[in-house]
Amino acid sequence: MIALLIAASSAMFVSLVGTRYLIPWLQARGVGQPIRLDGPRGHITKAGTPTMGGVAVVAAAVVGYVVSHLRAETVMTRSGIVLLAAVCAAGLVGLADDWIKVSRERNLGLNKRAKLIGLVAVGSGFAVASVWWVNLDSAIGFTRLDGNSLRVPAAVWILWAVIIVLGTSNAVNLTDGLDGLAAGAAAVAFAAFVVVGYWAFRHPISYDVKHPLDLAIVAAAMAGACAGFLWWNAPPARIFMGDTGSLAIGTAMAGLAMLLHVDLLLPVIGGLYVIETASVIIQVGSFRLFGRRLFRMAPMHHHLELGGWPETTVLIRLWVVNSLLVALALGLYYADFLSLDLVELPAGSL
């Protein structure tokens, strides 16, 4: 428990202070976010706001993870190292995308093919390392390995992992359209993964998870990093995380879900991201099939803005939706635990 608190507090401090000094550094170099001209009119004033703030989030998470292991009681594990390596790699893909946007002064970064190749490489590297270095079970689970999980060949699981990394990273990227929306929602989602990881650590007989405590530490570091960044990203934002942050955050969520064997619970924990992505898919599908748009603008948060809701109202209400979905996910996780044969659990597990 102490390691979790150290990871979260250290990451929050580094993110809070680091972002404070990152903002003027980026401003001095003209690293400002281009704004899409067809977006809500209120967003035009945000043009030029420093971007690439995700650098502070990723760096803070790494520092929080390392600092939490300075105590003799905790050791770095292969699971934690592989996951953080994937997060950093995804952040680099996002950094390249952000840099192209800034250098070309347009709201388009890497082309779709280059971005896809980069994220596929990240997902593939994470998946292969998880199977052959971490020796992870190639299973797709809802809350745990036994009973409600599907064991698949390693090659199928690797493909599954790549799809999850691609889907989650892009979903967070789509959600990152309002000041503080992605960072605030991510902090709550990572807090849920802290609970899941620590619970699996305390009940090893029920949950066959490799290095659950270390995974909980990574989640705590990511939660703290997002919370610290939110201080500067809250409306009106003084800095944006950019693709550097959104792709790294999405990859971290995907990796935690798969390493903790709660793959199928991820759509509930990240339910807000699912809603935002679904709104884009529905919008595109409706226009291509029927020639009409169902939403004023996609993703969903822009639809609500154009409907007359102030940005802060949209933000807070979507945070509430996100928190309810995270609570539902933890409820499902705990309900499954209560359904276990308690005779097989060690004394004092409850």
N, C-alpha and C positions, 0 to 999 in steps of 0.2 A: 504493500500500500504506500509506503514512504517513497519508493522509486517512482510510482505513478505521479505522486504529488510533485516530486522534484522535476520530472520530465515536463509536466504541464506548466508549472510555474517558471521554469527556466526558459522554455520555449516562448511562453507569453512575454516574459521580460525582454528577451532578445528580439522578438518580433515587434514589440511596442517601441523599444528604443531604436532598433535598427531601422524600422520604417520611418521614424522621425528624421533620421539623417539621410535616408535614401531619397526622400522627397526632394530636398533642395539639390541633391547631387544630380538627380534625373532632370530637374528643371533647368539647371545650368547647362545641360547638354542637349536641351530641346527635345527630350524624350517624352512627347505628348501623344495622347490617344486620339486618332482620327475618329470622327463620329459619322455614322451612316446618315445620309441626307434624307432618306425616306423614313426615318424613325420619328418618334414623338418629338414635337417641336421644343419641348422643355429640355431635351437632351442636347440641343445645339450649344448651349452655354457651357457644356462639359468638355467641349473640344479643347485639346491641349493639356488636359489633366494628365499628370505623369502616369505612365503605365509600367508594366514589368514588376509591379509590387510583389508578385509571386516569388521573386528572388528572396525577399525577406521571410516569406512563409516557409519555403523549403529550407533555407539556411537555419532558421530558428528551430524547425523540427529536428534537423540533424544535430544541432547543438543540444537541444533538450534531451534527445536520446543518448548522446554521448555522456553528458553530465550526470544523467541518472545512473550510469554504469560506473561511476567513479567510486561508488561504495562497493565494498568487498562482497556484499550479499548478492549482487546481481552481476550477471555475465552476458555479454553480447552473444546472440545465437544466430544461426544461419538464416532462420526465418526473418528475424529483424533486419539483418544485413541485406538479404535479397529484396525485401520489401522497400527499404529506404533507397536502395540502388535503383529500383524501378521508378520510385517517386522522383529522384534526381534526374533520371534519364528522360522521363516525361516532361519534367520542367525544362530541360534543355530543348526539347522539340518545341515547346511553347515559347521559349525565349527566342528561338530562331523565327518563329511566326510573328511575334511581337516586334522584333527588330526590323523585319521586312516592312511591316505596317508603318512603323515610325520613319524609316529611312525613305520610303516611297510616298509618305504622307497620304495614305489612302487606307480605307478600312478593309483591306484584303491583304493577308499575309502569304504564307505558304500556299501553293495551289493544293487542291484536294488530294491529288495523287501523292505529292511529297509528304503531306501531313499524314495521310493514311499509311504510307510506307514507314514513317517514323514511329507511329503508334503501334503498328504491327510488330516492328522490331522490338519495341519496349515490351509489349505483351508476350511475344515469343520468348524473349530472353528471360523474363520473369517466370513464365510457365516451365520452361526447360530446367532452369535452375531449381525451381520448387520441386519438380519431380525427381531429378537426379542428384541434386546436391542436398536439398533439405530432406529428401526422401519422403515427400508428402504423398498421402494416399490419393489416388486419382478417383475421387468421388465427388458427386454433386449433392450437397446437403441442404436441408432447410434450417434445422436447428442443431443437428449433430450427425455423426456418421451412422450410428445404428438406427435401424427402424425406418427412418424417413429419408434415407440417402440412396443415391443411385451410383453404384460403382461402374466405371467405364474404363476402357483401355486408355493407357497413358496418352496416346496420340489424340484420342477424342477429347480428353481433358485439356490438353494443350490448346486445341482449337477452341474449346469452350472458354478457356482463360483469355485468349486473345480477343474473342468476341466481347467478353465482359469488360475488359480493359478499354476497348474501343468505345463500347456503348456508354460506360459510366463516365469516362473522361470527356466525351463529347456532350453528354447530358449536363454535366457541371458547367461546361463551356457555354452551352445555350442559356443556362440559368443565370450566368454572370452578366446580367443586363441592367440591373438596378444597383445603386449604391448599397453595399452591405448585404445584398441578398444571398449570394453564394457563400460568402465567408461566414455569415451568421448561421445559415442552415448547416454548413459543414461542421462548425464547432459542435452543434448539438448531435449531429450524426456520429462524429468521432467519439463523443462522450458515450454514446450507446455501444460503440465497439469496445470502449474501455470496460464497460460493464460486462459485456459478453466474454471478453478475454480473461478478465479477472475471475468471473464465475467459472469458466472452464478450468482455470488454474486451481481453484479451490475444490473442484469436483472432478479430478482426473479420471475416476472410474467411469463416470457418466459421459465424459467428453474426451474422446481420443484425439486431442489437439496437440500438435508439436509446438513447444515453446509458447504456450498461451500467455504467460506473464509478460514475456518480451514483446509480444504482439500488442498487448494492452498498453505497454509503455510507448510503443510507436503511436498508437491511437491517441494517448494522452498528450504526447508531444505535438501531434498534428492539431488536436483540439486547442491546445494552448497557443500554438502559432497562429491559428485562424482567429482566435479571440483577441490576441494582441494586435493583429493586423486590422481587425474590425474597428479599433479605436480611431484609426485614420481613414478607414474606408466607409464609415457610417455617413449617411447623408448630412450635408453635402460632402461627397468624397474628396479628399485631398490627393488620393492616389487610387489607381485601379490595379487589381492583381494581374490582369491580362491573361493570355493563354498560358503564360509561365505558371501562374498559380492554379488556374482552373484544371489544366491537364494533369498537373501534379496531384491535386486534391482528388480528382476522379480516379486516378490510378491508385492512390492510397486506399480509397474506399473499396475499390474492386479487389485489390490485393488482400486487404484485411478480411473481406467476406470469404474469399476462397481459402485462405490459410486457416481461418477459424471454422471452415465448413458450414457457413451460413449463406452460401451462394444465393439460394432462393429466397432468403429473408432480405437480401439487399434491396429489392424493389420496394419493400415496405420502409426500411430504414431511410432509403433515398427516394421516398415516394414523391417528394416535391419535384425532384429532377425528372422522374418518370412523367409527371403531369406536364411539365414544361416541354419535354421532348415529344410527348404524344400530341401536344397542341401544334407543334411544327409539322409533324408527320400528317396529321389530319388536314391541316391547312394546305400543304403541298398536294396531298392526294385529292382533296376536294377540288382544287383549282385545275389539276390536270385531267381529272375524270369528268367534272361537271362544269368547268369554266367559272366557278364562283368560289369565293372565300367564306368560310364559316366564322372566322374571327376578324376583328378589325385589323389586327396585326398579330403575328406570332413571333416569339413565344407568348405564352399566356399573360405574363406580367405586362407586356405592351398592350395587349387587348384590354386589360383592366385600366391601364393608364388612359388610353384613348376613350374609355367609357366614362371618364370624368373623375376617377379616383385619384387623389393626390399620391405622389410617389411614396411618401412615408406611410400612407394608409395601405397601399399595395404591399409594401415591404413588411410591415408588422403583421398583416393578416396572413401573408404567405409564410412568415415565420411561425405563426400559430398553427397553420396547417401542417407544416413540417414537424413541429414539436408533437402534435397529436399522432402523426404517423410513426414517429420514432417511439413514442410511448406504446402505441399498438404493437410495434415490432418487439419491444422488450416484454410486453404482456404475453405475446405468443411464445416467445422464447422461454419465459418462466412457466407458462402453462404446460409446455411440453415437458419441462423438468418435473413438474408435479405429477405428470402421468407415468413417470418411471417407477419401477418396482423399488421402493425405498429400502427393502430388505438388503439389496445389493450395495447400497451406499454406505460409506464409512460412517462411524459414529460421529455425531456432531455436524454432519453435512448441512443440516437445516439450520 
